[in-house]
Amino acid sequence: MATLPSGALGTLNPTSDRAVFRQIADQIRDAIAAGRFTEGAKLPSEAELVEHYGVSRMTVRNALGVLQGEGLVRAEHGKGVFVRPRPPVRRLASDRFARRHREAGKSAFTVEAEAAGSRPEVDSLEIREERPSPDVSARLDGPRRVLARRRRYLLDGRPVELGIAQGTPITELNPGPGGIYARLEESGHTLDHFDEEIRARMPSPHEVRALELAPGVPVIHLIRTAFDTAARPVEVCDTVMAADAYVLAYQLPAE
């Protein structure tokens, strides 16, 4: 059983018009933010929280439910409630696609993982020819068929990203050192620039399962189009990322 650290949680305000369970959720949330409960740490048990606050077990469960809905904690059956690990991946958009990384045999995801000190993996790979969505078709100047590569990316065993690359002619399961973009350049498409469009939204049921998302955790939906030096779009990558795993950082050139 976890022991409630001295001073980790305060007391309830009986004069507040805020519901008691929300006051408890506020205090636990603040304690997590202040580092009094660290990532991966087990929270005090329901019984300990009931005793500390002098409330019913249902009130405590409602408070923990709020935090689960925010994606801050996770419940493990028979074990307790734990602070969710949230290892950030700093995504440097102006650097991750640099040619020097491809020439060194590193894909963009590998570059990100190394910068975060994490172990990259890719699974759930599927490659098939299919009709593109109207949006993808428009971005690639109207092809009727494309080759689509679907992959799931993991850091230290945790799913963080789903990607669908469309338009690429690469058919091998493993595209080799440097990834898909290295193979595109070898085939004569010297890459010039990438356009990225980003928005945040709530995940679909499939994305919740594939990324093992906690309730309430949104996703970052990124669509990237790669252009060669002839200004031709050669690939579209439709990516969904767990919002609690990424820090998107864009470096802007000096004036």
C-alpha positions, -999 to +999 in steps of 0.1 A: +000+000+000+013+035-009+019+058+020+005+093+019+035+116+020+034+142+047+021+175+033+014+160-002-023+169+000-041+197+018-075+199+033-110+206+019-125+240+020-160+235+035-171+271+024-162+265-013-190+262-038-167+238-057-178+201-054-158+181-029-147+155-054-134+183-077-115+199-048-098+165-042-090+162-079-076+197-079-053+189-050-040+157-065-035+174-098-015+202-082+006+176-063+014+158-096+024+192-112+046+200-082+064+167-084+050+154-051+037+124-070+062+117-098+056+100-132+049+063-127+043+067-089+014+050-072-012+074-057-025+069-022-051+042-021-088+049-020-089+040+017-061+064+025-078+092+006-111+084+023-093+087+057-074+118+048-103+138+035-131+122+056-153+116+026-170+086+011-153+061-012-176+071-040-164+108-037-128+096-039-136+075-070-153+104-087-121+125-080-098+099-095-122+095-124-117+132-132-080+128-133-083+096-155-105+116-179-077+142-181-052+115-189-031+123-158-034+090-141-042+054-150-059+027-130-045-009-130-069-035-118-059-050-085-028-027-082-040+009-078-039+042-096-006+055-110+006+088-124+009+083-162+044+086-175+046+114-201+081+113-217+082+142-241+096+139-276+109+172-289+101+174-326+124+198-343+107+203-376+135+222-393+161+196-384+145+161-383+143+159-421+179+172-427+197+154-455+227+148-433+205+124-412+194+104-442+230+102-454+239+089-419+213+062-424+188+077-398+151+082-404+134+112-389+118+091-362+152+077-352+166+112-350+137+122-326+142+091-305+179+096-301+174+132-291+150+121-264+173+092-252+146+067-261+146+034-280+126+036-313+106+007-327+082+003-356+055-024-359+021-031-374+035-025-409+012-029-438+018-020-475-008-020-501-020-003-533-052+016-529-074+044-541-064+076-522-088+098-503-099+129-522-077+150-499-045+130-505-053+127-542-055+165-544-022+169-526-005+145-551-020+161-582-047+136-587-034+100-589-060+073-591-039+048-572-012+051-546+010+028-526+002+033-489+024+023-460+008+020-426+030+018-395+029+023-357+058+039-340+069+032-304+093+047-280+106+024-252+078+001-260+050+027-257+030+035-289+032+072-297+024+076-334+005+061-363+017+070-398+003+064-433+027+073-461+010+075-495+024+080-529+058+065-523+070+038-547+089+020-519+074-016-516+099-032-493+088-039-457+121-023-445+130+007-466+166+005-453+190+031-439+176+066-439+140+055-444+116+062-472+130+097-480+165+083-486+150+058-511+130+086-528+162+106-533+180+076-546+152+071-572+158+107-585+134+127-564+158+151-546+138+166-518+135+203-516+109+211-488+080+198-467+047+214-460+031+204-427-005+211-415-012+204-378-044+203-358-055+188-325-086+167-320-100+138-300-090+103-312-112+078-330-119+044-313-092+028-335-066+054-325-074+050-288-067+012-292-037+015-314-020+042-293-032+028-260-045+063-250-060+070-216-095+086-215-095+122-223-061+123-241-063+141-275-042+135-305-021+157-328-031+151-365-003+161-388-004+159-426+030+164-443+036+167-481+071+162-495+081+182-526+111+176-548+133+202-564+110+203-594+082+214-570+064+181-576+046+165-546+061+130-542+046+118-509+020+125-483+023+113-448-008+113-426+003+110-390-016+108-357+004+113-325-005+110-288-007+146-276+009+138-242+040+123-259+051+151-281+065+187-279+063+202-314+091+228-317+096+248-349+128+267-354+123+299-374+151+315-394+165+348-382+154+379-402 
